[in-house]
Amino acid sequence: MKYHFIAIGGIGMSGLAKYLLENGCEVTGSDISDSKYLEKLKKLGAKVYIGHNEDNLPDDCVVVASTAIKEDNPEIQKAKKLGLKIYHRSDVLAELSSQGKFFIGFSGTHGKTTTSGLCAYVLEKANLKPSYVVGGIIPELGTNAQSQDGKFFCAELDESDGTIVKYSPDVVVVNNLEADHLDFYKDGLNSILETFEKFLSSSKPKIIANNDDKGVQRLLEKIPAITYGLNNADYTAQNIKYGEDFTTFDIYFKGEFLTDMKIILKGVHNVYNSLAVFAALHNSNVDIDLIKPHFATFEGMGRRFQKAAEFDGITVYDDYAHHPTEIKATLSASKSFKDKNIVAVFQPHRFTRLSSLWDEFLNAFDGVDRVVVTDVYAASEKPIEGINSQNFVEDLNKIRPAEYISGDIETVAEKLRPTLKSGDIVIGLGAGTITNLAKELMEKTWTLQS
């Protein structure tokens, strides 16, 4: 088969392209700019074009696009003229996941990337040779996708555009359910619950669900599941102890002690994440003793509380959190930094999300010493009147001190760097260009020193 990916450099699209290349498929693709993901695909044999142009498109291929690609894209228009098949990226993942392996899927509003990545990691380290396509780079493995000859296939199942209903996993984790992606789910959580009911009812997997999450509790009123949580659940994490280097806890199954667990990930949300993966693998008949040691060596996913830079006594972390619940979880994990000054730099992602969750965002920054807000990362959306970072900071200042720094991330770094001092912990939060903050702060540091 020959595939052409439009916007091949995205984290999800590049993973699918890599998987296909490893299975002997011919892959071409285009994107608006070069990236490290594209360089890896080129080394595997992909032909990649910078910029979208109808001439990029082979005449005899399957075209793969995501929801973000608009109808006026020149490559989409040419594909339609030629009568080529146009697949959504979810169609490709659904096809790959149905090719005879035991399929473990990870779903929910938050935590999909960490749980799917952790699952792939412990299976890999246990030498079970899993195949996987996840939504982030697993730093220790250096990739987001791999095709191997083991029994298991694990993947992150995205609910943002409703395409989750296309998948048929053998085991599926539901981490949590909250109102999000409100540009698609017009009735908020109710719409998300309807989609999950359809998905789980039609595919009939073994369901591992977070019983402590209020949204999931509503789902469980209609869909039976094996549950996990901290108290009233089939799998529970008890005797949790948070140390500077490790978090430890005991896992009980239906009231009986099953095993102890040690992880290096910070925060109670990562206790939930680890418990979810353990329960999923336990229900997939994986030997506990084979996988347990590897939970303690997983350092997390790329852009999930990832240390991005260290200079002049200042440490910068990069985190993908772009929903209030995710921000709260990340900032709660920062409490392990004793006697440090915590600086949160927040780049709102999408005008629709900021508008719909305005009040929730205002209350997401507890426990930090300083909050800096940058301009909204539009992600192709048009502005909404009155919904901007300046107005958001005005409201935030009624609750806690905050400041607005306008301009691109290079400008933000230029204004921020002289105000930082040794001992500061800077945490960049968002799904857009905020990921460049550490690099830009480093460059500003070199400029100041020279």
C-alpha positions as CSV (number, residue, x, y, z in Angstrom):
1,M,0.0,0.0,0.0
2,K,1.0,3.6,-0.6
3,Y,-0.1,6.3,1.9
4,H,0.1,10.1,1.7
5,F,-0.2,11.9,5.1
6,I,-1.4,15.5,5.1
7,A,0.3,17.2,8.2
8,I,2.5,14.1,8.7
9,G,4.6,15.9,11.3
10,G,2.0,15.8,14.1
11,I,2.6,13.5,17.0
12,G,-0.3,11.2,16.1
13,M,0.2,11.2,12.4
14,S,3.9,10.6,12.5
15,G,3.4,7.6,14.8
16,L,1.0,6.0,12.2
17,A,3.4,6.8,9.4
18,K,6.3,5.2,11.2
19,Y,4.2,2.1,12.0
20,L,3.3,1.7,8.3
21,L,6.9,2.2,7.2
22,E,8.0,-0.5,9.5
23,N,5.4,-2.8,7.9
24,G,6.8,-2.2,4.4
25,C,4.3,0.4,3.2
26,E,5.4,3.3,1.0
27,V,4.8,6.6,2.7
28,T,4.8,10.2,1.5
29,G,3.6,13.3,3.4
30,S,3.6,17.0,3.8
31,D,3.7,19.5,6.6
32,I,4.0,23.3,6.9
33,S,7.5,23.1,8.6
34,D,10.3,20.7,9.3
35,S,10.6,18.9,12.7
36,K,12.5,16.1,14.5
37,Y,9.6,13.8,13.8
38,L,10.0,14.4,10.1
39,E,13.7,13.7,10.2
40,K,13.0,10.3,11.8
41,L,10.4,9.4,9.1
42,K,12.8,10.4,6.3
43,K,15.5,8.0,7.7
44,L,12.9,5.2,7.6
45,G,12.3,6.0,3.9
46,A,9.4,8.5,3.9
47,K,9.3,11.2,1.2
48,V,8.3,14.4,2.9
49,Y,7.4,17.8,1.4
50,I,7.4,21.1,3.3
51,G,4.3,23.1,2.5
52,H,0.9,21.8,1.2
53,N,0.7,21.6,-2.6
54,E,-1.3,19.5,-5.0
55,D,1.9,18.4,-6.7
56,N,3.0,16.6,-3.5
57,L,0.2,14.0,-3.9
58,P,1.0,10.7,-5.8
59,D,-1.7,9.7,-8.2
60,D,-2.1,6.2,-6.7
61,C,-2.3,6.4,-2.9
62,V,-4.5,6.4,0.1
63,V,-4.7,9.9,1.6
64,V,-4.6,10.2,5.4
65,A,-5.8,13.4,7.1
66,S,-7.0,14.5,10.6
67,T,-10.0,16.6,11.6
68,A,-7.8,19.6,11.6
69,I,-7.3,19.5,7.8
70,K,-9.9,21.7,6.0
71,E,-11.7,21.0,2.8
72,D,-9.8,23.8,1.0
73,N,-6.5,22.1,1.5
74,P,-5.0,21.7,-2.0
75,E,-4.0,18.1,-1.5
76,I,-7.5,17.2,-0.3
77,Q,-9.0,18.9,-3.3
78,K,-6.7,17.0,-5.7
79,A,-7.4,13.7,-4.0
80,K,-11.1,14.3,-4.5
81,K,-10.5,15.2,-8.2
82,L,-8.6,11.9,-8.7
83,G,-11.1,9.9,-6.7
84,L,-8.6,8.7,-4.2
85,K,-9.6,7.1,-0.9
86,I,-9.4,9.7,1.9
87,Y,-9.0,8.1,5.4
88,H,-9.2,9.9,8.7
89,R,-6.2,9.0,10.9
90,S,-8.6,7.1,13.2
91,D,-9.5,4.8,10.2
92,V,-5.8,3.9,9.9
93,L,-5.4,3.3,13.6
94,A,-8.6,1.2,13.7
95,E,-7.3,-0.9,10.8
96,L,-3.8,-1.4,12.4
97,S,-5.4,-2.4,15.8
98,S,-7.6,-5.0,14.2
99,Q,-4.8,-7.1,12.7
100,G,-4.8,-10.1,15.1
101,K,-3.1,-8.7,18.2
102,F,-4.5,-8.3,21.7
103,F,-5.6,-4.7,21.7
104,I,-5.3,-2.6,24.9
105,G,-6.8,0.9,24.5
106,F,-6.5,4.0,26.8
107,S,-9.3,6.6,26.8
108,G,-10.6,9.5,28.8
109,T,-10.3,13.2,28.9
110,H,-6.9,13.2,30.6
111,G,-4.0,10.8,31.0
112,K,-4.3,8.9,27.8
113,T,-0.8,9.6,26.6
114,T,0.8,8.7,30.0
115,T,-1.1,5.5,30.5
116,S,-0.7,4.3,26.9
117,G,3.0,5.2,27.0
118,L,3.5,3.5,30.4
119,C,1.8,0.4,29.2
120,A,4.0,0.2,26.1
121,Y,7.1,0.9,28.2
122,V,6.6,-1.9,30.8
123,L,5.7,-4.4,28.1
124,E,8.8,-3.4,26.1
125,K,11.0,-3.6,29.2
126,A,9.5,-7.0,30.1
127,N,10.7,-8.1,26.6
128,L,7.1,-8.9,25.4
129,K,7.8,-6.9,22.2
130,P,4.5,-4.9,22.0
131,S,3.3,-2.9,19.1
132,Y,2.0,0.5,19.9
133,V,1.0,3.9,18.7
134,V,0.8,6.5,21.5
135,G,0.3,10.3,21.6
136,G,3.8,11.3,22.8
137,I,7.4,10.3,22.7
138,I,8.4,7.7,25.3
139,P,11.8,9.2,26.3
140,E,13.5,6.0,27.3
141,L,12.4,4.3,24.0
142,G,12.9,7.4,21.9
143,T,9.7,6.9,19.9
144,N,5.9,7.1,19.8
145,A,5.2,4.0,17.7
146,Q,6.7,0.6,17.1
147,S,5.6,-2.5,15.1
148,Q,6.9,-5.7,16.7
149,D,5.9,-9.4,16.7
150,G,4.6,-9.7,20.3
151,K,1.1,-10.5,21.3
152,F,0.0,-7.0,22.4
153,F,-1.0,-3.7,20.6
154,C,-1.5,-0.6,22.8
155,A,-2.8,2.7,21.7
156,E,-4.2,6.0,22.8
157,L,-7.8,6.4,21.8
158,D,-8.7,10.1,21.1
159,E,-12.2,11.2,21.9
160,S,-11.8,14.8,20.8
161,D,-13.7,14.4,17.5
162,G,-16.0,11.4,18.2
163,T,-13.9,9.0,16.2
164,I,-13.3,6.8,19.3
165,V,-16.4,4.8,18.3
166,K,-14.4,3.2,15.4
167,Y,-12.2,1.1,17.7
168,S,-12.7,-2.4,19.1
169,P,-10.2,-3.0,21.9
170,D,-10.1,-6.2,23.9
171,V,-9.4,-4.2,27.1
172,V,-10.0,-0.4,27.4
173,V,-9.1,1.9,30.3
174,V,-11.4,4.9,30.9
175,N,-9.2,7.3,33.0
176,N,-11.8,10.1,33.5
177,L,-14.5,12.1,31.7
178,E,-15.0,15.8,31.8
179,A,-16.3,18.6,29.6
180,D,-13.7,19.3,27.0
181,H,-13.5,19.8,23.2
182,L,-16.6,21.9,23.4
183,D,-16.2,23.0,19.8
184,F,-17.3,19.4,19.0
185,Y,-19.3,18.3,22.1
186,K,-21.9,21.0,22.1
187,D,-23.7,19.7,25.2
188,G,-20.4,19.2,27.1
189,L,-20.1,16.2,29.4
190,N,-23.5,14.8,28.3
191,S,-22.3,14.6,24.7
192,I,-19.1,13.0,25.7
193,L,-21.0,10.4,27.8
194,E,-23.2,9.6,24.8
195,T,-20.2,9.0,22.6
196,F,-18.5,6.7,25.2
197,E,-21.8,4.7,25.8
198,K,-21.9,4.1,22.0
199,F,-18.2,3.2,21.8
200,L,-18.3,0.8,24.8
201,S,-21.7,-0.8,23.9
202,S,-20.8,-1.5,20.3
203,S,-17.2,-2.8,20.8
204,K,-17.9,-4.7,24.1
205,P,-14.4,-4.7,25.5
206,K,-13.4,-5.5,29.1
207,I,-13.6,-2.1,30.7
208,I,-11.2,-0.8,33.4
209,A,-12.8,2.4,34.8
210,N,-11.8,5.1,37.3
211,N,-14.5,4.8,40.0
212,D,-13.3,8.0,41.8
213,D,-14.1,10.2,38.8
214,K,-17.5,11.9,38.8
215,G,-17.9,11.7,35.0
216,V,-17.0,8.0,34.9
217,Q,-19.4,7.4,37.8
218,R,-22.2,8.6,35.5
219,L,-21.0,6.3,32.8
220,L,-21.0,3.3,35.2
221,E,-24.7,3.8,35.9
222,K,-25.3,2.5,32.4
223,I,-22.1,0.5,31.5
224,P,-20.7,-2.2,33.9
225,A,-16.9,-2.2,34.4
226,I,-14.0,-3.4,36.5
227,T,-13.1,-0.4,38.6
228,Y,-10.0,1.2,40.1
229,G,-9.5,4.0,42.6
230,L,-8.2,4.9,46.0
231,N,-11.1,3.6,48.1
232,N,-14.3,1.9,46.8
233,A,-13.2,0.0,43.8
234,D,-12.1,-3.5,42.6
235,Y,-8.4,-2.4,42.3
236,T,-7.3,0.1,45.0
237,A,-4.1,1.9,45.8
238,Q,-3.6,2.0,49.6
239,N,-0.8,3.1,52.0
240,I,0.4,5.8,49.5
241,K,3.7,7.4,50.5
242,Y,5.1,10.4,48.6
243,G,8.9,10.7,48.8
244,E,11.2,13.1,47.0
245,D,12.5,10.3,44.7
246,F,9.7,7.7,44.7
247,T,6.0,7.2,45.4
248,T,5.1,3.9,46.9
249,F,1.7,2.2,47.4
250,D,0.1,-1.2,47.8
251,I,-2.4,-2.6,45.3
252,Y,-5.4,-4.5,46.6
253,F,-7.8,-6.4,44.4
254,K,-11.3,-6.9,45.9
255,G,-10.0,-6.3,49.3
256,E,-7.0,-8.7,49.1
257,F,-3.4,-7.5,49.0
258,L,-2.0,-8.2,45.5
259,T,1.4,-6.5,45.3
260,D,3.4,-3.4,46.3
261,M,4.3,-0.7,43.7
262,K,7.0,1.9,43.4
263,I,7.0,4.7,40.8
264,I,9.1,7.8,40.2
265,L,6.3,9.8,38.7
266,K,5.1,12.7,40.9
267,G,1.5,13.5,42.0
268,V,-1.6,11.5,42.9
269,H,-2.8,11.5,39.3
270,N,0.2,9.3,38.5
271,V,-0.8,6.9,41.2
272,Y,-4.1,6.6,39.3
273,N,-2.3,6.3,36.0
274,S,-0.1,3.5,37.3
275,L,-3.0,1.7,38.9
276,A,-5.0,1.9,35.7
277,V,-2.1,0.4,33.6
278,F,-1.5,-2.3,36.2
279,A,-5.2,-3.3,36.2
280,A,-5.3,-3.3,32.4
281,L,-2.3,-5.6,32.2
282,H,-3.5,-7.8,35.0
283,N,-6.8,-8.3,33.1
284,S,-4.8,-9.1,30.0
285,N,-3.2,-12.0,31.8
286,V,0.3,-10.5,31.9
287,D,2.6,-11.9,34.7
288,I,2.7,-9.4,37.5
289,D,6.3,-10.3,38.5
290,L,7.4,-9.7,34.9
291,I,6.1,-6.1,34.6
292,K,6.2,-4.7,38.2
293,P,9.9,-3.7,38.3
294,H,9.5,-1.5,35.2
295,F,6.9,0.8,36.7
296,A,9.7,2.1,38.9
297,T,11.9,3.1,36.0
298,F,9.4,5.0,33.8
299,E,10.2,8.7,33.8
300,G,7.1,9.9,32.1
301,M,6.2,11.0,28.6
302,G,7.6,13.8,26.5
303,R,5.9,17.0,27.4
304,R,4.4,15.6,30.6
305,F,6.2,17.4,33.4
306,Q,9.4,16.9,31.5
307,K,12.5,18.6,32.6
308,A,13.4,20.7,29.5
309,A,16.3,22.9,30.7
310,E,18.6,23.8,33.6
311,F,20.7,26.9,33.9
312,D,21.9,29.4,36.5
313,G,20.1,27.4,39.2
314,I,16.8,27.7,37.3
315,T,15.0,24.6,36.2
316,V,12.4,24.7,33.4
317,Y,9.7,22.0,32.9
318,D,7.5,21.5,29.9
319,D,4.0,20.2,30.3
320,Y,1.2,19.6,27.7
321,A,-1.5,20.5,30.3
322,H,-4.2,22.7,28.5
323,H,-7.3,21.8,30.5
324,P,-7.9,23.1,34.1
325,T,-7.9,19.6,35.6
326,E,-4.6,18.8,33.9
327,I,-3.1,22.1,35.1
328,K,-4.2,21.3,38.7
329,A,-2.6,17.9,38.5
330,T,0.7,19.2,37.1
331,L,0.9,21.9,39.7
332,S,0.0,19.6,42.5
333,A,3.0,17.5,41.5
334,S,5.3,20.5,41.8
335,K,4.6,20.6,45.6
336,S,7.4,18.0,45.9
337,F,9.9,20.9,45.3
338,K,10.5,22.1,48.8
339,D,11.3,25.8,49.4
340,K,11.4,26.6,45.7
341,N,9.7,29.5,43.9
342,I,7.2,28.0,41.4
343,V,6.5,30.1,38.3
344,A,3.7,28.8,36.1
345,V,3.7,30.1,32.5
346,F,0.3,29.4,30.9
347,Q,-0.5,29.5,27.2
348,P,-4.3,29.1,26.7
349,H,-5.0,26.7,23.9
350,R,-8.0,27.6,21.7
351,F,-10.4,30.4,22.2
352,T,-13.4,28.0,22.5
353,R,-11.7,26.1,25.4
354,L,-10.8,29.3,27.2
355,S,-14.3,30.6,26.8
356,S,-16.1,27.5,27.9
357,L,-13.9,26.8,30.9
358,W,-13.0,30.4,31.9
359,D,-14.0,30.0,35.6
360,E,-12.3,26.6,35.9
361,F,-9.1,28.0,34.5
362,L,-9.2,30.9,37.0
363,N,-9.2,28.4,39.8
364,A,-6.5,26.1,38.4
365,F,-3.3,27.8,39.7
366,D,-3.3,27.0,43.4
367,G,0.0,26.4,45.1
368,V,2.3,28.4,42.8
369,D,4.1,31.6,43.6
370,R,3.8,33.4,40.3
371,V,1.4,33.0,37.3
372,V,2.3,34.4,33.8
373,V,-0.2,34.2,31.0
374,T,0.8,34.4,27.3
375,D,-1.4,35.1,24.3
376,V,-3.9,32.4,23.3
377,Y,-2.6,29.7,20.9
378,A,-5.5,29.7,18.4
379,A,-4.9,26.3,16.8
380,S,-6.6,27.6,13.6
381,E,-9.6,29.0,15.5
382,K,-10.9,32.5,14.9
383,P,-10.8,34.9,17.9
384,I,-13.9,35.2,20.1
385,E,-14.8,38.8,21.2
386,G,-13.8,39.4,24.8
387,I,-12.0,36.0,25.1
388,N,-8.3,36.9,25.4
389,S,-5.4,36.6,27.8
390,Q,-5.5,40.2,28.9
391,N,-9.1,39.9,30.1
392,F,-8.4,36.6,31.6
393,V,-5.5,38.0,33.7
394,E,-7.7,40.9,34.8
395,D,-10.2,38.3,36.3
396,L,-7.3,36.1,37.6
397,N,-5.9,39.1,39.5
398,K,-9.1,39.2,41.5
399,I,-8.2,35.8,42.9
400,R,-4.4,35.8,42.9
401,P,-1.5,37.9,41.5
402,A,-0.9,37.2,37.8
403,E,0.6,39.0,34.8
404,Y,0.1,39.0,31.1
405,I,3.0,39.0,28.7
406,S,2.0,39.5,25.0
407,G,3.9,38.4,21.9
408,D,5.4,35.1,20.7
409,I,7.2,32.8,23.0
410,E,10.6,34.3,22.1
411,T,9.3,37.7,23.3
412,V,7.8,36.1,26.4
413,A,11.2,34.5,27.2
414,E,13.0,37.8,26.6
415,K,10.7,39.6,29.1
416,L,10.6,36.8,31.6
417,R,14.3,35.8,31.8
418,P,15.6,38.9,33.6
419,T,13.0,38.4,36.4
420,L,14.0,34.8,37.2
421,K,16.5,33.9,39.9
422,S,18.5,30.9,41.1
423,G,16.2,28.4,42.7
424,D,13.1,29.2,40.5
425,I,11.1,26.3,39.0
426,V,9.5,27.4,35.8
427,I,6.6,25.2,34.4
428,G,5.4,25.9,30.9
429,L,1.8,24.8,30.5
430,G,-0.1,24.4,27.2
431,A,-0.4,22.4,23.9
432,G,1.0,25.0,21.6
433,T,4.3,26.9,21.1
434,I,4.9,27.1,24.8
435,T,6.9,24.0,24.4
436,N,9.7,26.3,23.0
437,L,9.9,28.3,26.3
438,A,12.9,26.4,27.7
439,K,14.9,26.7,24.5
440,E,14.1,30.5,24.3
441,L,15.0,31.0,28.0
442,M,18.3,29.3,27.4
443,E,19.1,31.5,24.4
444,K,18.2,34.6,26.5
445,T,20.5,33.4,29.2
446,W,23.4,33.1,26.8
447,T,22.7,36.6,25.5
448,L,22.7,38.0,29.0
449,Q,26.0,36.3,29.8
450,S,27.7,37.4,26.7
